[in-house]
Amino acid sequence: MLKRRMLVLIAIAALAGGVIIVATRGTIPAPVVPSRPPGLHVTIVAQPGTPAPAKLIIMRIAHSSGLVDFDGEGILTDPWFTESSQYHHGEPLGLALANLPALTAVVVSHGHYDHFDIDAFAAYPRKDVPFFVEPSLGSAARKAGFTNVYELPTWQSSHAGSITITATPAKHGVPEVTYVLQGKGSTVFFGADTELIPDLDEVPKRFPKIDVALLAVNGLHAFGKQVVMTDQEAARLAGKLHAQIAIPIHYAFKGGWLSDTFFLSYHGTPEGFMRAAEATAPETQVRILPPGQRLVIDYSTAQTAGLVRRGDERQ
């Protein structure tokens, strides 16, 4: 009992200056799915009077890590490829770090280990990949050997290949940004693990056409304080964004026994998000993706939105 109380006191001291324990030592590679699920194809309607955008492919790797592929230009979000005693994905990775494709860019929302696994990601061989980070993280990315680092404050934009990357508002207890990614006629909102805040109302004013929104839904509380959107709040944000498709992220994560017993609680699921979106975002299709499944989005000028077929010839 005394040992347990000592561990609790040590953890409280470690957490006093942040939301969650930031552990980068004692990590191990996270498990990976033995095979990826069949792909899912969805057709959505292009805006009238505009050319149909190029094909867009989304893959959820795990947690907030994912690949957004704009017809051959791939953006990796919030890389996290290892685990520690207090950080568990709660599901296998959909893709191993060693199997990442050549990336057009990497975007990082904030400095928590489960979103900025820089010690592990330093193994990515292309050190000149454009690396977009919340401004406080630039030095850490450069220290890891990356040579093409861009620090993006809120509402600043930059480019990688033909993709425009804009930092948008967020709130999480540490400095954080979300991102809008635009390329080849498509627009994707990456919500990292922000809370639902009034500043996000500006996003649809500046970006009225959002094809896909990636939204955290687990409603994480740390020490009783909310630090991530709940599934209900994420559904409301999907409605505000007028997203054609919404993909829940950031929901399988678990801490270790210590964190989950004393410090953390969870208040949202992808299924709860889907149910809530039926009421608050009725025009939005919700797709829950297991790790590694590719959502292939084709565009049509006909009224065929919602047409879904399984099977991806490019597995």
Secondary structure, DSSP 8 states (H G I E B T S, - for coil): -HHHHHHHHHHHHHHTTSSS----SS-EE--B-SS----EEEEEE--TTS-----EEEEEEETTEEEEEETTEEEEES---EEBTTBB-SS-BSS-GGG----SEEEE---STTT--HHHHTT-S-TTS-EEE-GGGHHHHHHTT-S-EEE--TT-EEEETTEEEEEE---SSS---EEEEEETTEEEEE-TT----GGGGHHHHH----SEEEEE-S--EETTEE-S--HHHHHHHHHHHT-SEEEEES-S-B--HHHHHHTEE----HHHHHHHHHHH-TT-EE----TT-EEEEEEESSS-TTEEEE--TT-
